[in-house]
């Protein structure tokens, strides 16, 4: 088999890369190598601002995808070996596929707690299948423990009903991956009164993976929307106890002789003991690199494949995009890499442009999306927009914060350095995202406006028309 472009990975980065190439190079042959029988495509893409987008993820059967893109061939297989000198790959099913350009978009796999291999009651959540497995097991669950403090852990805690939840986090406040202690305080009532901020039911079609042994792609941004996550304890509608500044130390199974209704006991680093039916490990991801190369591929400290400003690895004609790669170029002040769906889509699209440019000997300028960090998501039922250095990343201690909060309605945080806006957190329907993005990009001196920049009685946008 011989193709102009070979893309490995059926997740957001890989599928976006393949779709962009199909548009840019309709005459060229493209193959998408996917372990999973479902692939994830971006739908309902909505540009909120210049760099900020909102989108849904649709799980699509490969036959439907192939009918839509006639120059993309989908192969269900696993990459095993890359011969970068002769330009071909070998797969688990002994296929040999030649390429002119290869893009690695295999994403990442869950970084489970160390005890996960020994106990079947420990589940990692990363893809559609692991959610299906979790939904089956939680039906008989009265008490569970969730480890982790990112987006998936936060949404699980928010959505679980009819079970007592122990949430173990190593930070001083909830959802620390995205927000500061003030925003965590803003979200606290939604945990105490579950359901007060529930989003409408999503009408999106959902598919199931046929072969659950295969590694699926990461969950989309709305994965939890229409899930009903009910435990077996109807006496407890929803009860969440948060264990701050602690981690799991050890686990052991409880024998019937101990008169416990729960099968396992978890011991935390602070000495606390918690008995439960199930442990959910949502503690981040590691890049998925389960193949060999002829020459050594350069990796970063976290195991990601190092790429330059054109998404190229150190091996000839091999590119990488999404969670598997680590950006290694002079990074713009207001951008940094995070393993997010938003960046997976951006990198996949940009890698496609770079590969097409390389084959056509055309210069490709770096995409504007790498100028500013911009992410739109939902946490605890609220719309959340993060822009620039939203938690003061890279700024040391030399910055100031302006805050505006209306309980149960909105939370606005501006991060300023030398009277110039460097980042923003916007929770709720603030309608400030476009202004905040422009102020960060243009670095306008805000000293004439003082604290009025967040005064709700003044339409600050009038200043900048």
C-alpha positions, -999 to +999 in steps of 0.1 A: +000+000+000+013+034-009-002+068+001+009+105-001-002+110+035-005+085+064-022+097+096-021+075+127-049+080+152-087+083+150-091+110+177-096+147+173-061+156+161-058+127+136-093+131+121-089+169+118-056+164+101-071+139+076-101+161+069-080+193+064-057+173+040-087+160+021-098+196+016-063+210+007-051+181-014-083+165-030-061+147-057-038+131-032-043+097-014-047+097+024-049+068+048-061+071+084-049+043+106-073+039+136-073+013+164-109+021+171-140+013+149-154+047+158-136+080+149-142+114+164-151+143+141-155+180+151-191+193+144-210+225+151-177+245+150-186+280+162-160+308+162-167+328+194-138+352+188-107+354+165-090+325+184-117+311+206-139+283+192-167+261+206-175+227+191-191+194+196-175+160+190-194+135+170-186+098+171-189+085+136-189+050+121-160+047+096-182+038+067-201+071+070-168+090+073-154+073+042-185+081+022-181+118+031-143+119+022-137+098-009-099+103-009-094+091+027-090+054+032-096+041+068-076+011+080-084-005+114-050-015+126-022-007+151+011+010+143+040-012+154+071+000+135+083+030+115+111+028+090+119+065+087+149+059+063+128+041+036+095+058+043+071+030+054+053+018+084+044-018+096+012-026+114+001-053+138-017-071+109+016-071+090+005-044+065+033-024+050+022+012+041+045+036+022+042+073+028+055+106+016+044+123+048+035+106+081+016+123+110+015+107+144-017+116+163-022+086+187-030+109+216-024+098+252-034+070+276-047+075+312-020+079+339-036+056+365-026+055+401+001+028+408-023+003+425-045+001+393-030-032+381-037-051+413-074-041+418-102-046+393-122-020+413-099+007+400-111+023+367-094+048+345-116+071+323-103+082+290-124+071+261-160+060+252-154+024+263-141+032+297-172+054+303-195+024+292-176+002+317-179+028+344-217+032+339-222-006+342-202-008+375-216+023+392-252+009+391-243-014+420-221+012+438-231+030+470-199+047+478-170+056+455-137+074+455-125+097+427-088+106+425-078+136+403-085+173+399-089+179+362-118+183+338-130+147+338-128+143+376-147+176+381-175+166+357-179+131+372-182+146+408-209+170+395-229+144+376-230+114+400-263+109+418-274+083+444-240+076+457-216+090+483-186+104+466-151+109+482-131+132+460-093+130+467-073+159+454-036+168+459-043+206+457-058+231+480-089+237+459-111+219+433-105+219+395-070+233+401-060+224+365-081+253+352-091+276+380-079+295+411-092+292+447-117+321+441-134+303+412-134+271+432-153+289+459-178+302+432-184+265+421-188+251+456-227+256+458-232+234+428-216+205+447-238+212+478-270+215+457-266+190+428-287+196+397-292+234+402-272+242+371-279+211+349-275+217+312-302+208+287-302+172+274-280+168+243-298+153+213-265+142+197-264+106+183-241+083+202-225+051+190-208+022+209-175+007+202-177-028+189-145-042+202-138-029+237-103-043+237-092-016+213-079+018+226-104+044+216-099+081+211-102+107+239-136+118+251-150+149+234-158+182+253-194+172+258-189+136+267-209+138+300-238+159+287-265+132+283-251+107+307-272+097+337-248+085+363-268+068+391-254+047+419-273+022+441-278+043+472-312+060+468-311+073+504-282+097+494-293+118+463-257+131+461-231+136+488-196+148+481-168+149+506-136+165+494-103+154+508-078+183+501-040+181+499-038+143+500-033+113+477-039+075+477-012+058+498-024+022+496-054-001+490-065-035+503-095-057+499-118-063+528-127-098+537-163-108+547-150-114+582-144-077+587-182-071+585-178-045+559-204-039+531-176-025+509-150-046+490-120-023+493-104+001+518-083+031+506-057+046+529-048+082+521-014+099+527-030+118+556-038+085+573-076+086+566-092+053+557-122+052+533-142+021+524-158+020+490-171-001+461-152+016+433-121+039+427-120+062+397-085+073+386-087+105+366-051+117+372-040+129+338-025+113+308+008+100+293+016+103+256+008+070+239+040+058+222+038+020+216+058+017+184+095+015+174+114+036+149+146+028+129+163+060+141+157+075+176+127+099+178+134+128+201+111+129+232+105+156+259+107+150+296+070+140+298+075+114+270+059+135+243+074+136+208+092+169+203+080+190+173+092+222+158+072+252+146+060+232+116+049+202+137+079+182+124+097+157+145+135+151+142+129+123+117+125+131+080+089+136+067+074+126+101+051+150+119+031+148+152+000+166+165-022+165+196-016+150+230+013+128+218+035+158+209+054+185+228+058+220+213+095+229+210+097+263+194+101+299+207+066+300+222+045+333+222+042+350+256+004+343+259+004+307+247+014+274+263+006+238+257-021+219+275-035+184+266-069+197+255-094+190+227-091+226+215-053+223+210-057+188+194-080+202+168-057+232+161-025+212+159-041+186+136-053+213+112-020+231+113+000+199+108-021+192+076-012+226+063+025+221+070+025+187+052+007+200+022+031+230+021+061+207+023+050+185-006+042+215-028+074+235-018+052+263-003+061+283+027+037+279+056+034+306+083+026+295+118-011+295+126-024+325+146-040+302+172-005+297+187-004+335+196-028+332+226-040+303+248-078+301+243-101+274+257-139+272+260-154+244+282-180+237+308-174+231+345-201+222+370-227+233+345-212+268+339-197+281+306-160+286+313-136+306+290-098+307+297-077+332+278-039+339+278-020+335+311-053+330+330-037+318+362-006+340+360+015+313+343+050+325+334+045+358+353+061+349+386+047+370+414+048+404+397+011+407+386-022+419+399-057+405+398-090+422+392-121+403+403-158+406+398-182+379+411-219+376+413-228+345+433-245+318+412-243+340+381-207+350+370-171+351+380-146+373+361-109+374+367-084+396+349-047+391+353-027+423+347+011+430+345+023+466+341-013+477+336-017+454+306-041+425+304-022+391+303-050+366+310-086+362+319-110+336+334-147+341+324-173+319+341-210+323+332-224+344+304-201+374+308-200+385+272-165+398+278-144+372+258-139+393+226-128+424+246-105+404+268-089+386+238-083+420+220-068+435+252-044+406+256-034+406+219-030+444+216-014+449+250-032+483+255-022+503+286-052+501+309-039+525+336-063+553+326-093+531+333-082+517+367-107+493+384-135+506+360-124+479+336-146+455+355-173+479+367-206+463+356-223+498+354-198+509+327-198+494+292-161+491+289-162+480+253-172+515+243-136+526+252-121+503+226-146+507+197 
